Structure formats: C-alpha cells, structure tokens
Amino acid sequence: MLDDEVLYNKEDAVATITVNRPEKYNALNMSVKKTLYEMLRRAEEDPSVRAVILTGTGEKAFISGADINDFVGRDSKTIKPVVESSRDISRFLDSMNKPAIAAVNGYALGGGCEIAMASDIRYASANARFGLPEINLGTIPGNGGTARLPRIVGLGIAKEMVLTGSLISAEESLRVGLVNKVFESVDALRKAAFELAMTLASKPGVAVGLANRSLDNSWQMSLEDHLKHELDAFCQTFDTHDVREGVAAFLEKRKPEFKHR
C-alpha cells in the first residue's frame, strides 16, 4: 500500500519517521515526498512529541535521493514542482521547533543528503555514504545542497563533492563535520539516535525550540542582528513555567520537572 511507503511510529515523546522503499533504496518519488511532509507536520503539531528521528528502512539506504523516473521528459518548467516538493520537506525541517535527528543508515545521496543536512543533528552507521552526485546526471543539487553543504563542511570540500559527484564515507563525513557521530552497526545507530531523542525530549520544550531557531539564525543574520534576536529569545524563556522550575530545582539541588510550557 502507498501508505506503507513512509512509516510513523511514536514511542514515549519521540516520533520516528521511516522512508520504507527498500527495493528502491528508499528513493523519493512525488507521493512519498508528500507523505513524508505530512508526517513531519504531524510530529510538529503533536504536543506529546518533543523530538523526531528521520531514517530509512533496512541497512543499505537512508534516502538514496530522488526517484529518477520523475526526471524523465521534464523541462525547466515541468521539473520545478518536482524539486519544490523536496524543498518543502527541507524548509519544514528548517522551521521545526522540535529537534530532528537524521539517523543515516547506508546511502544518503542527492535529495537524501540534502534532507539529512536540513536536519538538526546527523548520526550515521559505519556503512553510510554521503554525496551530491547530480553532476553525473548533467544537473546540480536543487534542494539546498549548494547552500547547506559549504556552511557545514567548508567551501573547498563542498566544491570537491558537488563538482566531482563523488561519495564520501561515514568516517570522512565525521572528519569534515558532516555528521556528529558514527556507529559500528545500523542497530547501534538506531539505539543511539533514540537515546539522543529521549535526551532532547527531556529538556524544556520552549527553550529547545528557541535555542534551535537561534542557532539556525547564525547562518542567516549579521552578528549584531543575531545577538539582538538571541537576547529577545533568552528573555522570552523567563515567561515560561520551565525557567522558574529549572531555577528552583537548581537552587533546591533536585532534578527539574519540566512541563514544556
């Protein structure tokens, strides 16, 4: 069934969204992208969810990129809605208040690499491979690849990856800062991603969202504007229950009980 091509599972305060097309290396066609976007929105709008994991079925691929069948017969006008459906996902990931973890199992290529880069934190299994190979199809990344990659790994490495279309290993991705951690197996990756998500979910939700957005603004604002935005966000937290609870718990030498409000 089409609904089975993206799976949604909620455990405690963590929503895990899984692209489930292993026979296609979890490639994204138009219908899968629509469902993936809807499930990300579902997680963001559910007040009981406080962290999100994005991954792929199996051990071979996280998301291997676009389904190339969607490129056949397109011109500059008709290809636009295809790539805009991918950009909707990345932009939504950028805008989410809840932290999103990409648990990269196997190939993260093209649009898959771009979606991973739009996530807040990237964990990878040892067999993960990252790349933006669009140049080998005669095109370029269209879902933020040339914008996000140099910000994460630096311009020189980004140019080498994009202009050659070559893939890099999990260990190389760790060395250049594309991923936060690498794990020996996919099982170990999934366990670590869930543990991280549970840790994030235990933190005060309003402050997590404000900190997440403030960190993202470091790419987009001047230093002076960013400092003003950060100060406003800091002050905003003092209208929340959780800052009062956090301060009281610290002074009383006990564990805080955050209400995420």
C-alpha positions in Angstrom: 0.0 0.0 0.0 1.1 3.6 -0.7 0.6 4.5 3.0 3.3 1.9 3.9 6.0 3.8 1.9 6.5 6.1 4.9 6.1 4.7 8.4 5.3 6.7 11.5 5.9 5.4 15.0 5.6 7.2 18.3 7.3 5.9 21.4 7.2 8.0 24.5 7.9 11.6 23.3 9.8 10.5 20.2 8.3 10.2 16.7 10.3 8.1 14.2 9.5 8.6 10.6 10.9 6.0 8.2 11.1 6.0 4.4 10.1 2.5 3.5 11.0 1.7 -0.1 14.0 -0.7 0.4 13.6 -2.2 -3.1 14.2 1.4 -4.5 16.9 2.2 -1.9 14.3 4.5 -0.2 14.3 6.8 -3.2 11.7 9.7 -3.0 9.0 9.9 -5.6 6.3 12.5 -5.6 3.8 10.5 -3.5 6.5 9.6 -0.9 7.6 13.2 -0.6 4.0 14.3 0.0 3.5 11.7 2.7 6.9 12.4 4.3 6.0 16.1 4.5 2.6 15.3 6.1 4.2 13.1 8.7 6.8 15.7 9.7 3.9 18.2 10.1 2.0 15.6 12.2 5.0 15.3 14.5 5.5 19.0 14.8 1.8 19.6 15.6 1.5 16.8 18.2 2.2 18.3 21.6 3.2 15.0 23.0 6.1 14.7 20.5 9.2 16.5 21.5 11.8 15.0 19.2 11.8 13.5 15.8 14.0 10.8 14.2 14.2 10.5 10.4 15.6 7.3 8.9 15.2 4.7 6.2 14.2 1.0 6.2 17.0 -1.6 6.1 20.7 -1.2 6.2 21.5 -0.1 2.6 20.0 3.3 2.3 18.8 6.3 4.4 17.4 8.0 1.3 19.2 7.4 -2.0 17.8 10.6 -3.5 15.1 11.4 -6.0 13.3 8.7 -8.0 15.0 9.4 -11.3 11.9 8.3 -13.1 10.4 11.6 -12.0 13.0 13.4 -14.1 12.1 11.7 -17.4 10.7 14.1 -20.1 10.9 17.2 -17.9 12.0 20.7 -19.0 12.8 23.7 -16.9 9.1 24.4 -16.2 7.8 20.9 -15.5 10.8 19.9 -13.3 10.1 22.8 -10.9 7.2 21.2 -8.9 9.3 18.0 -8.6 12.1 19.8 -6.8 9.8 22.1 -4.9 8.2 19.1 -3.2 11.7 18.2 -1.9 12.4 21.8 -0.9 9.1 21.8 1.1 10.5 19.0 3.2 13.8 20.7 3.9 12.3 24.0 4.6 9.9 22.4 7.0 12.8 20.7 8.8 14.5 24.1 9.0 11.4 25.7 10.6 10.5 22.9 13.1 10.7 23.9 16.8 11.2 20.2 17.7 14.7 18.9 17.1 15.1 16.5 14.1 17.7 13.8 14.1 18.8 12.2 10.8 19.8 8.5 11.5 21.7 7.8 8.3 21.8 4.1 7.6 23.6 3.5 4.2 23.3 5.8 1.2 22.3 9.4 1.7 22.6 10.8 -1.8 21.3 13.8 -3.6 18.0 14.8 -2.1 18.6 12.3 0.8 21.9 14.0 1.7 20.1 17.4 1.4 17.3 16.3 3.8 19.9 15.0 6.2 21.7 18.3 6.1 18.4 20.1 6.8 18.0 18.0 10.0 19.4 19.4 13.2 21.7 16.5 14.1 23.1 13.7 12.0 24.2 10.3 13.3 25.5 7.7 10.8 26.2 4.0 10.7 29.7 2.9 9.6 28.3 1.9 6.2 26.8 5.3 5.5 27.8 7.1 2.3 27.1 10.7 1.6 27.1 12.5 -1.7 25.6 15.0 -4.1 26.1 13.2 -7.4 23.7 15.3 -9.5 26.6 16.5 -11.7 26.7 12.9 -13.1 23.2 13.4 -14.4 24.0 16.7 -16.1 22.4 18.8 -13.4 23.2 20.3 -9.9 21.7 20.0 -6.4 18.3 21.7 -6.3 17.2 21.2 -2.7 19.7 23.4 -0.8 22.8 21.2 -1.4 25.0 24.1 -2.6 23.7 26.3 0.2 23.9 24.0 3.2 27.0 21.8 2.4 29.6 24.6 2.3 28.1 26.0 5.6 28.6 22.7 7.2 31.9 21.4 5.8 33.5 24.4 4.2 33.6 25.7 0.6 36.6 23.7 -0.6 35.3 20.3 0.4 31.8 21.2 -0.8 33.1 22.2 -4.2 35.0 18.9 -4.5 31.9 16.9 -3.6 29.5 18.8 -5.8 31.7 19.2 -8.9 33.0 15.6 -8.9 29.8 14.0 -7.7 31.9 11.7 -5.6 30.7 10.0 -2.4 32.4 10.2 1.0 32.4 7.5 3.7 31.0 7.8 7.2 34.4 8.3 8.7 35.3 11.1 6.2 31.9 12.6 6.9 32.7 12.7 10.6 36.2 14.2 9.9 34.7 17.1 7.9 31.9 17.7 10.3 29.0 16.5 8.1 27.9 14.0 10.8 28.1 14.2 14.6 28.9 10.6 15.4 29.4 7.3 13.6 28.3 3.9 15.0 29.5 0.4 14.1 26.2 -1.0 13.0 22.7 0.2 12.0 21.3 -1.3 15.2 23.8 0.7 17.3 22.9 3.8 15.2 19.2 3.4 15.8 19.7 2.8 19.6 21.9 5.9 19.9 19.5 8.1 17.8 16.6 7.1 20.1 18.7 7.7 23.2 19.6 11.2 21.9 16.0 11.9 21.0 14.9 10.9 24.5 17.5 13.2 26.0 16.4 16.1 23.8 12.7 15.3 24.7 13.5 15.6 28.4 14.7 19.2 28.0 12.4 22.2 28.4 10.5 22.2 25.1 10.1 26.0 24.7 13.7 26.6 25.4 14.8 23.9 23.0 12.7 25.4 20.2 14.0 28.9 20.8 17.6 27.7 21.0 17.2 25.6 17.8 15.9 28.6 15.9 18.6 30.9 17.3 21.3 28.5 16.2 19.8 28.3 12.7 19.8 32.1 12.5 23.6 32.2 12.9 23.7 31.3 9.2 21.4 34.0 8.1 21.8 37.1 10.3 24.6 39.5 10.9 26.3 39.1 14.2 24.6 42.2 15.6 21.1 41.2 14.5 21.7 37.7 15.8 22.8 39.0 19.2 19.6 41.0 19.4 17.5 38.0 18.4 19.3 35.8 20.9 18.7 38.3 23.8 14.9 38.5 22.9 14.7 34.7 22.9 16.6 34.5 26.2 14.2 37.0 27.8 11.2 35.1 26.3 12.1 32.0 28.3 11.5 33.9 31.5 7.8 34.0 30.8 7.7 30.2 30.9 6.9 27.7 33.7 10.1 25.8 32.9 12.6 28.5 33.6 11.0 29.0 37.0 11.1 25.3 37.6 14.7 24.9 36.3 16.0 27.7 38.6 14.1 26.4 41.6 15.4 22.8 41.0 19.0 24.1 40.7 18.7 26.0 44.0 17.0 23.1 45.7 19.5 20.6 44.4 16.9 18.4 42.7 16.0 17.2 39.3 13.7 19.6 37.4 10.2 18.5 36.3 9.7 20.4 33.1 6.2 20.9 31.7 7.3 22.2 28.3 5.4 25.4 28.7 
